[in-house]
Amino acid sequence: MLSIEKYQQEFVEYLKDHSTLKEPLGLYEPIRYILNLGGKRLRPVLTLMTADIFNGDYIKALDAALSVEVFHNFSLVHDDIMDDAPLRRGKKTVHEKWNVNTGILSGDAMLIMAYQLFENYEPEVFQSLAKLFSKTALEVCEGQQYDVDFEIRNNVSISEYLKMVEYKTAVLVAAAMQMGAIVAKASEQDQHNIYEFGKNLGIAFQLQDDYLDAFGNPETFGKQVGGDIIENKKTYLFIKALEFSGESDKAKLKELYSVSVKNNEDKIKNVKRLFISSGSAEATKNAIQEYTNKAFEVLNTLNISEDNKKLLRVFGNDLMNRNI
C-alpha cells in the first residue's frame, strides 16, 4: 500500500502523459483544460488503492482510474452548463471560457474517451468494467435529474433526497472502488462488498458536505459557507428542519427559501438558527455517523488483511474529517 499522496502523484503523472493536444484544438483543448484544473483526484485514487488492497497491481488500474476521472469531469462540464456556473475550482468553467456548444461537444467526447480506456484490458475485465460503468453513468444522470426536479418541488422526502445523493454522488465513489477490485480480479462477493463500502462512505461524505456548507469553517471548507442556503437548495438539513419544526418555524423557513434577498448574511444566520433549534443540525450529524458506520461494518466482510481493513478505516475517518 502506498500513501494517498503517492497514489495522487502517480495518477497525475499518468494523466499528464495522456493529456496531449490533438486536432481539432476546439474539441480537445477544453478537455485538457478541465482535466488539469486540479482537485484531490479522490475517485481515481480509490481505484488505485482498491486494486492494491486486493493484491492487484495498481499500475494496471491506471486506465480504469483515468476513465473514472474523465467521466467525473465530463459530468462537471455538463452540470456547470445546466447551473450556468461561472467558476470551477476557482477558474472559469468550460462554457464560460469557450461557449456552451463547446462545453456540450467536448463533454460528449470525454464520455466516449472514458469508455475507450477500457479497451486496454483483456475481454473479461473489459466486459465487467464496461457493464459497471454503463450502470453507474446512467444512475449519475438519474441523480442529476432528481436534483433538477427537486428545485421546483416543496415536498421532497428524506428517502427521495438520499436516493438522489446515492445516484448523483455515491455510486461513482462506489464504482471507482469496484473497478479497482475488478482489475485485481477479486471475487464477485468482494467486488460487491467494496462497492457497498464506497456507496455508504459516499453518502456520508455528501451529507457532511451539506452540513459543512452551513456550519463549516470558511478557511478550511474550500467553498462559500452558506452557499446552499443562498441558492435555496433543499438539502438534508432543510428537509429535516421542515420535518421537525412547528407550523410557525416551518412557515418562516419556507418563506426564507422562497425569495432571494440582498442581505444574505441575515438569511444565512436565520436559517442556521432554525436548523439548530429544530434539531435538524444534530440529526444530520447523526446521519453522517450512521452511514460512516455502515461503511465500516462492510469491512468485516472483505477478504483482505487486517492491516488493509485498518487502512480503509483510517481513509474513511480522514475523509470524514476532511484530511484528504
N, C-alpha and C positions, 0 to 999 in steps of 0.2 A: 504493500500500500504506500502510495505517495501522499504528500501533503496536498491540501486543497490548492494552495498556491502553485505547486508544481504541476498539477493537472491543468490549472488555468494557463500556465505558461506554455505547456506542451500544446494545448489546444489553440492558443493564439498564434503560435508559430505555424501550426498546420493551416490555420485559417489564412494567414498571410500568403503562404505558398499557393493557396487556391483562390486568391483574390486578384489575379492578374486581369488587366483590362483587355477586352477584345471588341471588335466591331459588331454591331453599331454602338458607339460610345453612349448614345442617348438611352440605350437599354441597360448597358452593363455598368456605367459609371454610378447611377443611383444605387445599384445593388452593392457595389463595393463601398459606397458611402455609408449606407445604413449598417452594413456588417462590421464596419470599422469605427462605429460610434462608441464602442466600449461596452461597459456593463460588467457584471460579475461572472457572466457565462455559466450561470448556475446549472442550467439544463444539460449542456454538453459535459460539464464536469461530473454530473451524476451518472451519465452514460459511461464515461471512462472509469469512474470509481467503482461502479457496479460490476463492470467486466473484471476488474481486479479482484473484487470481493469473492466472485465465483471462480477464482483461479484461472481466469482467462488472460489474454494478452491485451492490455488496454490500447496498445498501438493499433491492433486490429479493429478496435471500436471507434477509431477516429473518424471514419467516414459516416458511421451512424450518428456520432456526436455532432458532426458538421451538418448532417441532414436536419437534426433537431433544431440546431441554431438557425439555419437558413429558414426553416418553416416558421419558427418563432418570430423572426424578423419580418418575414412576409406578412404575418398576421398583424404586426405592429404598423407596417406601412398602410395596410388597408384600414385598420382601426383608426389611424390618425386622419385618414381621409373622411371616414364616417363621422368622427368627432370634430372635424375641422380644427385639429390641434396644430398650433404654430411651432411647438418645440418638442423634441425628443432627446432626453439626456442632455438638455441644455443647448442643443443645436437645432437648426431649422429642420423640420420634418421634410421628407422627400417631396411631397406635393407642394410645399411652400418653396423649397429651393429650386424645384423644376416646375411642375404643374400637375394637375390631377390626373390627366391622361397618362403621363409618365409614371406616376405612382401606381396606377392600376396595371399598366403593362409590365413594369419592372417587377411588381409584386407577383403577377401571374408567372413570370419567368422563374422567380425564386421558388415557387411551389413545384414547378417542373424539375428544377435543379435539385430540390430536396429528394425527389423520387429517384433521379438519376444516380445519386450516390449509393443507392442500394445495389446497383448493378455490379459493384466491385466485390460483392460477396458470392459465395457458392450458392447454387439454386435453392437448397433447403433453407439456408439462413436468409437469403433474399426474400423468399416467399413469406417467411414468418415476420420479417421486418416490414415488408410492404403491407401485409394484412393488418398488422397493428397500427401502422402509420395511417392507413386509409380510415380505419375506425376512429382514430384519435383526431385526425384532421376534420372529419365530419362533425364530431362532437364539439370541437372548438367552435365551429361555425354555428352549431345549435346554441352553444352557450352565449355567443355574441348576440344571436337573435333574441334570446331570452332577456339579455341585458337591455337591448333596444326596446323590447316590448315593455319592460318594467318602467321605463321613463314616463310612459303615459298612463300607467296604472296606479291606483291608490290602494289596492287590496292585495299586495304581494305577501305571500305567506313565507314563514321561515323555511319550510320544506322546499318551496319553489326557489327561494334565494340560494339555498345550499346546493340545489341541483344546478343552478346557473354557475355558481362558483366551481363546482366539481367539473363541469364541462368546459367552461371558459379558461380555467387556470390549472386545476389539479390534474386533469387527465394527461396533460403534456408533461408534467413533472413525473407522473407515474410511468408514462410510456418511455420517457428518457431512461428511466432505471431499468425497465423491462428490456429495452433494446440492448443495454449492456449485458444483461443476463442471456439474451438470445445469442449474441456474438460469442459469449463464453460457453455456450451450449449447456447452460444449466437446465435442470429438469423442468418440465412444464409446471409442476407444483411450485417450485421455487420462483419461476417466472411470474406466476400468478401472485404469489405472496409478496414479492418485492414490488410488484405493481400496486398492491393494496397499501404497502408501506408508503410509497411515494404519493399515492392519492390522498391518504389521510393527512400526511405532512403538508401536502399542497393546500388542502382545505384550511388547515390550521394556519398556514402562512398567510393566506388571503384574509382570513378573519382577523389575524393580527394586524394586517395592513389596514383594514377597516378601523381597528381600534387606534392604531398609531396616527392615522390621518386626523383623528380628533384630539388624541391625548399624547401624541408623541413629542419628542424634543426636536424643535426645528433644526437644530445644529447637527443632529445625527440621523434624522428620518430620511433626508435626501429629497423630500418633496415639500410643497407648501402644506403646513398643518392647517386643517380646516377646509381643504380643497373640496372634499366630498360634500361638506355642508353648504359651501358657497354654490356648488353646482346642483344642489337638491337631490343628490344621489340617495336612493333608498337602500342603504347598507343594512347589515345585520343589526347595528346599533339603532338605526331608525326604526326598523320593523319591530324589534324587541321593545323599544320605548313606547310605540303605539300600543303594543300588546299589554304592557304593564301599567300604563297611565290611566288616571281617571279622565272623565269626559272633558274637564276644563283644560288639563295639561295636554290631552290629546288634540284638542282644538287649537291650542297655542302652537304645538309642533307642526300640525298640518298647515297652519297659517304661515309660519316661518318658512316652510318648504314650498309654499305656493307662489312666492314672489322673489324677485331679485332686488336687493337693497343696495343703497350707496354705502352704508356703514356695515361692511362685512364683519368687522371686529365684534360689534354688538350682536350680530346674528349668530356668530360662532359661539360667543360666550353664553347666549341664552339657550341655544340648542344643547351645548355641552352640559349646562346646568340640568336640563330635562333628562339627558342621558344618564346623569348621575343619580338624580332624585328618583327616577322611575325604577332604578335597579338594572337598567339596560347595560350600563358600562360593566358592572360586575358580572352579568350574565354572559357578556361577550368574552370576558377574560376566562370564565368557566368553560365556555365552548372551545376556546383556543386550547386549553389544557386537555379537554376531553378528546379532541381529535389528535393532539400530540400523543396522548396516552394510547389511543387506538393504534397509531403508527408503531409505537414501541412494543405493543403487545404482539404485533406481527413478527417481531424479531425472534420470538421464541420458536416460531415455526420454520425458520430458514435453516437449511443445511449448510451452514458456514461456521467458521471457527468462532469461539467465544470472543477472541480479540477483534474480529471483524464486526461482530454484533455490538461490541463496545464502541467501535469506531463509528458505526451508524448512529448509535445513541448520542455520541458526542456531536456528530454532524447535525443531528436534529436539534439538539439543545443550542448549539451555536447559531443555527438558522433562526430559531425562535428568539434568540437574544440578539439577532442582527449582528453577529460577529463574522458572518460570511457574506 
